[in-house]
Amino acid sequence: MGILEKLDPVLKVLPSIKKSDTPLSLREKLKWTGIVLAVYFMLFSIPAIGTSSAVLSNPSYQLINIIFAAKIGSLITVGIGPIVLASIVLQMLQGAGVFKVDMQDPEQKARMQGVQKLIAIVIAFVEAFVFVATGYVPIALPSLFQLVAIQLAIGAIAVIYLDEIMAKYGLTSGINMFIAGGVAYSLVAGTINIIIPEALCALGVSLSSTLVCTSGGATAIPNAILAFGPLFFAAIVFLVSIYAYDIKVELPLVFSQFRGVGGRLPIPLLYTSVLPVILATSFTLSLTVWFRFIANATGSLASLAKFIAYYTPVTAGAATTLNLAGGILYLISPQFPLPYSAANGGIGGYSTYFNYLATQSSQLYLPWGGLVLVPEWVHIIMYTLFLVGLCVIFGRFWIEMTGQNPKNVASQLQDVGWQIPGFRRDPRIIESVLNKYIPTIAILGSAFVGLLAALATLTGAVGTGVGILLTVGIMYMIYQQLEQEGQLGAVPGIEKVLSS
């Protein structure tokens, strides 16, 4: 009996969603997608009982919400994190040869999915505890710690089952749809939050007694237009992402058994899609959560802890949390203020934002020399280089783990009878040709999405650059899936919407 088979007694009592006995029409999939999204946004809007209403405004929270399809302080604070982490753990174990699974065998596939769900549920409880224990979710009273953690765990488990329902009855996986839904919500909310205050300020209308328009007269309209910069940069990232998905190298192929039958093997620039930037950003943000455990380290570890991550306490109302203010971790993190106007809760507009980047410094604690100041422009360079480098590493890792490397692709082409014209029908020959393209394109594509995400973060694009990249990728994937299934014409107008 293998390792996974030993978990069968537990998997039998684990609740699961039964798959439909008959193929679902596009209308039925759309209906189930709407129902699941409605439940998801309901959980998204309900704050966990016992959390402090003074959840601190932090730009990194926006990225966490996008990447994990979550909302800090709500019932789905943990989001899709457990699902993603469980999948990565199982793929790494399978890649290391700990166990083998034939995904063509329905029984083994079902067991694999059950094990992934079980691991995700365990991770849900662990991450719920971590989010509360590290202060990412401020609680009103220390005595409410367990209550809040249990609520977050239950919310995460609800997301796990909503993902399963979506995978079996919806258009795509729940992970994809929740991320796209969260980004769409962020885009709409961000657009409204920018347009309404700036329009009122342009008319000289004060928003409140505590937040007033600081400029008027001849400069009001130009300032209002400049405040729309986050929307402009969001549109740029969106258009560049769409264009990037259309860039590809096509290798000619011929069918060895039939003369005159040929085709092309497309190798897109985004060969690894946006997965590298998801993993890289998730990894960086996870570090900012986990290293909070050593923020109050004492003794010999105190100097090392401050060197890695220097936290300062910040109080808002009755809640006190730790804010990453310096250290190596700060220099590689997307910890930048939002370049919005004060009316939108930002630092005061782009002029103030650029001045901040040019003049502000962060603290770096050197165990052998105490605190030193590091200019913010160094933070920009280190963050960008680290994100791009990490994307490249994860991009190479992903093509190996998912079987998209030249060796596996060559074997697949060989099995179905394809060969590259002008070369012998030998998988080693095909592999050598693919080696000239796939690794290089994977590196370039991974670096591209990393750089685009970094630039979008630095410009304060609404929805974040990562979120927009993910949404474009998800829309493109859904379009390809429906096109392959021949369902685009089932609902009038949907083909025009998805292909536009």
C-alpha positions as CSV (number, residue, x, y, z in Angstrom):
1,M,0.0,0.0,0.0
2,G,1.4,3.4,-1.0
3,I,1.5,6.5,1.1
4,L,-1.7,8.0,-0.4
5,E,-3.6,4.8,-0.1
6,K,-3.1,4.8,3.7
7,L,-5.2,8.0,3.8
8,D,-8.3,6.2,2.2
9,P,-10.1,5.7,5.6
10,V,-9.9,9.5,6.2
11,L,-10.8,10.4,2.7
12,K,-14.0,8.3,2.9
13,V,-15.4,10.4,5.6
14,L,-14.3,13.7,4.1
15,P,-17.2,15.5,2.5
16,S,-17.0,15.9,-1.2
17,I,-19.0,17.4,-4.1
18,K,-20.5,14.9,-6.5
19,K,-19.7,15.6,-10.1
20,S,-22.6,16.0,-12.6
21,D,-23.6,12.7,-14.3
22,T,-24.3,14.5,-17.6
23,P,-22.3,17.2,-19.4
24,L,-23.4,20.7,-18.4
25,S,-24.4,23.3,-21.0
26,L,-22.8,26.7,-21.0
27,R,-25.9,28.3,-19.6
28,E,-25.8,25.8,-16.6
29,K,-22.1,26.6,-16.0
30,L,-22.8,30.3,-16.1
31,K,-25.6,29.8,-13.6
32,W,-23.4,27.8,-11.1
33,T,-20.6,30.3,-11.6
34,G,-22.9,33.1,-10.6
35,I,-24.2,31.3,-7.5
36,V,-20.6,30.4,-6.3
37,L,-19.4,34.0,-6.9
38,A,-22.5,35.3,-5.0
39,V,-21.6,33.2,-2.0
40,Y,-17.9,34.1,-2.3
41,F,-18.7,37.8,-2.2
42,M,-21.1,37.4,0.7
43,L,-18.2,35.9,2.7
44,F,-16.0,38.6,1.3
45,S,-18.2,41.3,2.8
46,I,-18.7,39.7,6.3
47,P,-16.1,40.7,8.9
48,A,-15.0,38.1,11.3
49,I,-16.5,38.6,14.8
50,G,-13.9,39.9,17.2
51,T,-11.7,41.6,14.6
52,S,-10.8,45.2,15.2
53,S,-12.6,47.7,13.0
54,A,-9.3,49.6,12.7
55,V,-7.7,47.3,10.2
56,L,-4.6,49.4,9.2
57,S,-4.4,50.7,5.7
58,N,-1.3,49.1,4.2
59,P,-0.4,48.7,0.5
60,S,0.8,45.2,1.0
61,Y,-2.7,44.2,2.2
62,Q,-3.9,45.0,-1.3
63,L,-1.4,42.6,-2.9
64,I,-2.3,39.9,-0.3
65,N,-6.0,40.3,-1.1
66,I,-5.3,40.0,-4.8
67,I,-2.9,37.1,-4.7
68,F,-4.9,35.0,-2.2
69,A,-8.4,36.2,-3.5
70,A,-9.0,37.3,0.1
71,K,-10.0,40.3,2.2
72,I,-8.1,40.9,5.3
73,G,-10.4,41.0,8.3
74,S,-13.3,39.2,6.6
75,L,-14.3,35.5,6.9
76,I,-12.1,34.8,3.8
77,T,-9.0,36.4,5.1
78,V,-7.0,33.2,4.4
79,G,-8.5,33.0,0.9
80,I,-7.2,30.4,-1.6
81,G,-3.8,30.2,0.1
82,P,-4.4,26.7,1.5
83,I,-5.5,25.4,-1.9
84,V,-2.5,26.8,-3.7
85,L,0.0,25.6,-1.0
86,A,-1.5,22.1,-0.9
87,S,-1.1,21.8,-4.7
88,I,2.5,23.0,-4.6
89,V,3.4,20.6,-1.8
90,L,1.9,17.6,-3.6
91,Q,3.5,18.5,-6.9
92,M,6.9,18.8,-5.2
93,L,6.5,15.5,-3.4
94,Q,5.4,13.8,-6.7
95,G,8.3,15.4,-8.5
96,A,10.7,14.2,-5.9
97,G,9.4,10.6,-6.4
98,V,7.8,10.2,-3.0
99,F,4.8,8.8,-4.7
100,K,3.5,8.2,-8.2
101,V,0.0,9.0,-9.5
102,D,-1.5,8.1,-12.8
103,M,-3.9,11.0,-13.5
104,Q,-5.5,9.0,-16.3
105,D,-6.7,6.5,-13.7
106,P,-10.1,7.8,-12.3
107,E,-9.5,6.1,-8.9
108,Q,-6.0,7.5,-8.5
109,K,-7.0,10.9,-9.7
110,A,-9.9,11.0,-7.2
111,R,-7.6,10.0,-4.4
112,M,-5.1,12.7,-5.4
113,Q,-7.8,15.3,-5.3
114,G,-9.0,14.1,-1.9
115,V,-5.5,14.2,-0.4
116,Q,-5.1,17.7,-1.8
117,K,-8.3,18.8,-0.2
118,L,-7.3,17.2,3.2
119,I,-4.0,18.9,3.2
120,A,-5.7,22.2,2.2
121,I,-8.0,21.9,5.2
122,V,-5.1,21.3,7.6
123,I,-3.2,24.3,6.1
124,A,-6.4,26.4,6.5
125,F,-6.3,26.0,10.3
126,V,-2.5,26.7,10.4
127,E,-2.7,29.8,8.3
128,A,-5.7,31.1,10.2
129,F,-3.6,30.9,13.4
130,V,-0.7,32.5,11.7
131,F,-2.7,35.5,10.4
132,V,-4.1,36.2,13.8
133,A,-0.9,35.4,15.8
134,T,1.3,37.7,13.7
135,G,-1.1,40.6,13.9
136,Y,-2.1,40.7,10.2
137,V,-5.7,40.5,11.5
138,P,-5.9,42.9,14.5
139,I,-8.4,41.6,17.1
140,A,-10.4,43.7,19.5
141,L,-9.4,41.7,22.6
142,P,-6.7,39.1,23.3
143,S,-9.3,36.8,24.7
144,L,-11.0,36.6,21.2
145,F,-7.9,35.1,19.6
146,Q,-9.3,31.5,19.3
147,L,-12.7,32.7,18.2
148,V,-11.2,34.8,15.3
149,A,-8.8,32.0,14.3
150,I,-11.6,29.4,14.1
151,Q,-13.8,31.8,12.0
152,L,-11.0,32.4,9.5
153,A,-10.3,28.6,9.3
154,I,-14.0,27.9,8.6
155,G,-14.1,30.6,6.0
156,A,-11.0,29.1,4.3
157,I,-12.7,25.7,4.3
158,A,-15.8,27.2,2.7
159,V,-13.6,28.6,0.0
160,I,-12.1,25.1,-0.6
161,Y,-15.5,23.7,-1.2
162,L,-16.6,26.6,-3.3
163,D,-13.5,25.9,-5.4
164,E,-14.6,22.3,-5.8
165,I,-18.1,23.3,-6.8
166,M,-16.7,25.7,-9.4
167,A,-14.3,23.1,-10.8
168,K,-17.2,20.6,-11.3
169,Y,-20.0,22.8,-12.3
170,G,-18.6,26.2,-13.3
171,L,-16.6,27.7,-16.1
172,T,-13.2,27.3,-14.6
173,S,-11.6,26.6,-11.3
174,G,-12.6,28.5,-8.3
175,I,-9.1,29.8,-7.8
176,N,-9.2,31.5,-11.2
177,M,-12.7,32.9,-10.8
178,F,-12.1,34.2,-7.3
179,I,-8.9,36.0,-8.3
180,A,-10.6,37.5,-11.4
181,G,-13.6,38.5,-9.2
182,G,-11.4,40.1,-6.6
183,V,-9.5,42.1,-9.2
184,A,-12.7,43.2,-10.9
185,Y,-14.0,44.3,-7.5
186,S,-10.8,46.2,-6.9
187,L,-10.9,47.9,-10.3
188,V,-14.5,49.0,-9.9
189,A,-14.0,50.2,-6.3
190,G,-10.7,51.9,-7.1
191,T,-12.2,53.6,-10.1
192,I,-15.2,54.9,-8.1
193,N,-13.0,56.0,-5.2
194,I,-10.8,58.0,-7.6
195,I,-13.4,59.5,-9.9
196,I,-16.0,60.7,-7.4
197,P,-13.6,62.5,-4.9
198,E,-11.6,64.1,-7.7
199,A,-14.7,65.2,-9.6
200,L,-16.0,66.8,-6.4
201,C,-12.7,68.5,-5.7
202,A,-12.6,69.8,-9.3
203,L,-15.9,71.5,-8.5
204,G,-14.6,72.9,-5.3
205,V,-16.7,70.6,-3.0
206,S,-15.1,69.5,0.2
207,L,-15.6,65.9,1.0
208,S,-15.8,66.2,4.8
209,S,-14.9,68.5,7.6
210,T,-11.7,66.4,8.2
211,L,-10.7,65.8,4.5
212,V,-10.9,68.8,2.3
213,C,-9.7,69.6,-1.2
214,T,-6.3,71.2,-1.0
215,S,-6.2,72.8,-4.4
216,G,-8.7,74.8,-6.4
217,G,-9.0,77.4,-9.1
218,A,-6.8,77.0,-12.2
219,T,-5.0,74.0,-10.8
220,A,-8.0,71.9,-9.8
221,I,-8.7,70.3,-13.2
222,P,-5.0,69.4,-13.9
223,N,-4.7,67.9,-10.4
224,A,-7.8,65.9,-10.9
225,I,-6.6,64.6,-14.3
226,L,-3.2,63.7,-12.7
227,A,-5.1,61.8,-10.0
228,F,-6.5,59.5,-12.7
229,G,-2.9,58.2,-13.2
230,P,-3.6,54.8,-11.4
231,L,-6.5,54.2,-13.9
232,F,-4.2,55.1,-16.8
233,F,-1.4,52.8,-15.7
234,A,-4.0,50.0,-15.1
235,A,-5.2,50.4,-18.7
236,I,-1.6,50.3,-19.9
237,V,-0.8,47.1,-18.0
238,F,-4.1,45.5,-19.3
239,L,-3.3,46.3,-22.9
240,V,0.4,45.3,-22.7
241,S,-0.7,42.0,-21.1
242,I,-3.2,41.3,-23.9
243,Y,-0.5,42.0,-26.5
244,A,2.1,39.8,-24.7
245,Y,-0.3,36.8,-24.8
246,D,-0.3,37.1,-28.6
247,I,3.5,37.0,-29.0
248,K,4.8,33.6,-29.8
249,V,7.3,31.6,-31.8
250,E,5.8,28.9,-34.1
251,L,7.8,25.8,-35.0
252,P,6.6,24.0,-38.2
253,L,5.6,20.3,-37.7
254,V,4.7,17.5,-40.1
255,F,2.9,14.3,-39.5
256,S,5.3,11.4,-40.2
257,Q,2.7,8.9,-41.4
258,F,0.8,11.2,-43.8
259,R,2.5,13.3,-46.4
260,G,1.2,16.8,-46.8
261,V,-0.3,17.0,-43.2
262,G,1.4,19.6,-41.2
263,G,0.9,22.0,-38.3
264,R,2.7,24.4,-36.0
265,L,3.9,24.2,-32.4
266,P,3.3,27.6,-30.7
267,I,5.7,28.6,-28.0
268,P,4.2,31.8,-26.5
269,L,6.3,34.5,-24.8
270,L,4.2,33.8,-21.7
271,Y,5.0,30.1,-21.8
272,T,4.6,29.8,-18.1
273,S,1.7,32.2,-18.1
274,V,1.7,34.4,-15.0
275,L,2.5,31.5,-12.6
276,P,6.0,32.8,-11.8
277,V,4.8,36.2,-10.6
278,I,2.1,34.5,-8.5
279,L,4.6,32.2,-6.8
280,A,7.2,35.0,-6.4
281,T,4.8,37.5,-5.0
282,S,3.2,34.9,-2.7
283,F,6.6,33.9,-1.5
284,T,7.6,37.5,-0.7
285,L,4.3,38.3,1.0
286,S,4.4,35.1,3.0
287,L,7.9,36.1,4.4
288,T,6.5,39.4,5.6
289,V,3.9,37.4,7.6
290,W,6.0,34.6,8.9
291,F,9.0,36.8,10.0
292,R,6.7,38.7,12.3
293,F,7.2,35.8,14.7
294,I,10.8,37.0,15.3
295,A,10.0,40.7,15.5
296,N,10.3,40.6,19.3
297,A,13.2,38.2,19.5
298,T,15.6,38.8,22.3
299,G,19.2,37.8,23.1
300,S,21.6,36.7,20.4
301,L,18.7,36.5,17.8
302,A,17.6,40.1,18.3
303,S,20.3,41.6,16.0
304,L,19.8,39.0,13.3
305,A,16.0,39.5,13.5
306,K,16.3,43.2,13.0
307,F,18.7,42.8,10.2
308,I,16.3,40.5,8.3
309,A,13.1,42.4,9.1
310,Y,12.8,45.6,11.2
311,Y,9.3,46.1,12.5
312,T,7.8,49.1,14.3
313,P,4.5,49.1,16.3
314,V,1.7,51.1,14.8
315,T,-1.6,51.8,16.7
316,A,-4.9,52.6,15.1
317,G,-7.8,52.9,17.5
318,A,-7.7,50.0,20.0
319,A,-5.6,47.8,17.6
320,T,-1.8,47.7,17.6
321,T,0.1,45.9,14.8
322,L,3.6,45.6,13.5
323,N,4.6,47.5,10.4
324,L,7.6,46.4,8.3
325,A,9.7,49.5,8.3
326,G,13.2,48.3,7.3
327,G,15.6,45.4,7.0
328,I,16.5,43.2,4.1
329,L,12.9,41.9,3.8
330,Y,11.7,45.5,3.5
331,L,14.1,46.2,0.6
332,I,12.7,43.2,-1.4
333,S,9.1,43.7,-0.5
334,P,6.4,45.7,-2.4
335,Q,6.1,48.0,0.6
336,F,5.3,51.3,-1.2
337,P,2.7,54.0,-0.4
338,L,-0.2,54.4,-2.8
339,P,0.4,57.4,-5.1
340,Y,-3.3,58.5,-4.7
341,S,-4.4,61.9,-3.6
342,A,-5.3,62.4,0.1
343,A,-9.0,62.4,-0.9
344,N,-8.5,58.7,-2.0
345,G,-6.5,57.6,1.1
346,G,-3.1,57.9,-0.6
347,I,0.1,59.7,0.2
348,G,-1.1,62.9,-1.5
349,G,-0.8,62.4,-5.3
350,Y,2.1,61.6,-7.6
351,S,4.1,64.7,-6.9
352,T,4.2,63.8,-3.2
353,Y,4.8,60.2,-4.1
354,F,7.8,60.9,-6.3
355,N,9.2,63.2,-3.7
356,Y,8.8,60.5,-1.1
357,L,10.7,58.0,-3.3
358,A,13.5,60.5,-3.9
359,T,14.0,61.7,-0.4
360,Q,12.7,59.0,2.0
361,S,15.0,56.5,3.7
362,S,14.4,53.2,5.5
363,Q,16.3,51.7,8.3
364,L,18.7,48.8,7.9
365,Y,20.0,47.3,11.1
366,L,23.6,46.0,10.8
367,P,24.5,43.6,13.7
368,W,28.1,45.0,13.6
369,G,27.2,48.7,13.2
370,G,23.7,49.5,14.3
371,L,21.0,51.3,12.3
372,V,21.9,52.9,8.9
373,L,19.7,54.7,6.5
374,V,19.0,53.3,3.1
375,P,17.5,55.6,0.4
376,E,14.1,54.6,-1.0
377,W,15.5,54.4,-4.5
378,V,17.6,51.5,-3.4
379,H,14.4,49.8,-2.2
380,I,13.0,50.3,-5.7
381,I,16.0,48.7,-7.5
382,M,16.3,45.8,-5.0
383,Y,12.6,45.0,-5.1
384,T,12.5,45.1,-8.9
385,L,15.6,42.9,-9.4
386,F,14.5,40.5,-6.7
387,L,11.0,40.1,-8.2
388,V,12.3,39.6,-11.7
389,G,15.0,37.1,-10.5
390,L,12.6,35.2,-8.4
391,C,10.1,35.0,-11.4
392,V,12.9,33.5,-13.6
393,I,13.7,30.9,-10.9
394,F,10.1,29.9,-10.4
395,G,9.5,29.9,-14.2
396,R,12.3,27.3,-14.7
397,F,11.0,25.4,-11.7
398,W,7.5,25.3,-13.0
399,I,8.2,24.0,-16.5
400,E,10.1,21.1,-14.9
401,M,7.4,20.4,-12.4
402,T,4.5,20.5,-14.9
403,G,6.2,18.5,-17.6
404,Q,6.5,21.5,-20.0
405,N,10.3,21.1,-20.5
406,P,11.8,20.3,-23.9
407,K,12.3,16.6,-23.1
408,N,8.6,16.0,-22.1
409,V,7.3,18.1,-25.0
410,A,9.5,16.2,-27.5
411,S,8.3,12.8,-26.1
412,Q,4.6,14.0,-26.5
413,L,5.2,15.0,-30.1
414,Q,6.9,11.7,-30.8
415,D,4.0,9.7,-29.3
416,V,1.4,11.4,-31.6
417,G,3.6,11.1,-34.7
418,W,4.7,14.7,-35.2
419,Q,8.2,15.6,-36.2
420,I,10.1,18.8,-37.2
421,P,10.6,19.0,-41.0
422,G,14.3,18.6,-42.0
423,F,15.2,16.5,-39.0
424,R,15.1,12.8,-38.3
425,R,12.1,11.4,-36.3
426,D,14.0,11.0,-33.1
427,P,12.8,12.5,-29.7
428,R,16.4,13.4,-28.9
429,I,16.6,15.5,-32.1
430,I,13.3,17.2,-31.4
431,E,14.5,17.8,-27.8
432,S,17.7,19.5,-29.0
433,V,15.6,21.8,-31.3
434,L,13.2,22.7,-28.5
435,N,16.1,23.3,-26.2
436,K,17.0,26.3,-28.4
437,Y,13.6,27.9,-27.8
438,I,11.7,26.8,-24.7
439,P,14.2,27.6,-21.9
440,T,15.1,31.0,-23.4
441,I,11.4,31.9,-24.0
442,A,10.5,30.7,-20.5
443,I,13.2,32.9,-19.0
444,L,12.3,36.0,-21.1
445,G,8.6,35.5,-20.4
446,S,9.1,35.1,-16.6
447,A,11.3,38.2,-16.5
448,F,8.8,40.1,-18.5
449,V,5.8,39.4,-16.2
450,G,8.0,40.1,-13.2
451,L,9.2,43.5,-14.6
452,L,5.6,44.4,-15.7
453,A,4.3,43.6,-12.2
454,A,7.0,45.6,-10.5
455,L,6.4,48.7,-12.7
456,A,2.6,48.4,-12.2
457,T,3.2,48.2,-8.4
458,L,5.5,51.3,-8.5
459,T,3.1,53.3,-10.5
460,G,0.1,52.4,-8.2
461,A,-2.0,50.9,-11.0
462,V,-5.6,50.2,-9.7
463,G,-6.0,46.5,-9.2
464,T,-2.2,46.0,-8.9
465,G,-0.1,44.8,-11.9
466,V,-0.2,41.2,-10.6
467,G,-4.0,41.3,-10.4
468,I,-4.4,42.6,-13.9
469,L,-1.9,40.1,-15.3
470,L,-3.8,37.3,-13.6
471,T,-7.2,38.5,-14.9
472,V,-6.0,38.7,-18.5
473,G,-4.5,35.3,-18.3
474,I,-7.7,33.8,-16.8
475,M,-9.9,35.4,-19.4
476,Y,-7.6,34.1,-22.1
477,M,-7.7,30.6,-20.7
478,I,-11.5,30.6,-20.4
479,Y,-11.8,31.7,-24.0
480,Q,-9.5,28.9,-25.2
481,Q,-11.4,26.4,-23.1
482,L,-14.8,27.4,-24.5
483,E,-13.4,27.6,-28.0
484,Q,-12.1,24.0,-27.7
485,E,-15.4,22.8,-26.3
486,G,-17.3,24.5,-29.1
487,Q,-19.6,26.4,-26.6
488,L,-18.8,30.0,-27.6
489,G,-22.0,30.2,-29.7
490,A,-24.3,28.7,-27.1
491,V,-25.0,32.1,-25.5
492,P,-25.5,35.1,-27.8
493,G,-22.8,37.8,-27.4
494,I,-20.4,35.8,-25.2
495,E,-18.0,35.1,-28.1
496,K,-17.8,38.8,-28.9
497,V,-17.2,39.7,-25.2
498,L,-14.5,37.2,-24.6
499,S,-12.7,37.7,-27.9
500,S,-12.8,41.5,-27.8
